[in-house]
Amino acid sequence: MKKRVHRAREDAEFSFILGMSRVPVLAYFTGTWPKAIEPCRVMDLVVGDIADDCTGRLTIVRTDITRCPAATERYGITGAPSYLLLKEGEVVAHGTGLMTIAELRTFLDDHL
């Protein structure tokens, strides 16, 4: 994962990143159980490419479901990979599963 993607290692860090962002936030939820590992690795690359294109207009935070249980529960995340697009702290879009870079760009463009 590239440096332009923040990593929330705990719920407090997730909340801090959301609170400090002055631009919309893409919260990308990952998992470490066997069926989630490979799809999340693929999406790490896709999200990293998106981060290159969105510098300054989007904050991206990678969030491990097991390390951030309060955020996971608060937003109703039930699987990985999952995505939330938040504006001013409010969810404006939600997505799940593998996406191509074109699909993720469309997801963002439709809601930014």
Secondary structure, DSSP 8 states (H G I E B T S, - for coil): --TTEEEE-SHHHHHHHHHH-SS-EEEEEE--SHHHHHHHHHHHHHHHHHHHH-TTT-EEEEEETTT-HHHHHHTT--SSSEEEEEETTEEEEEEES---HHHHHHHHHHH-
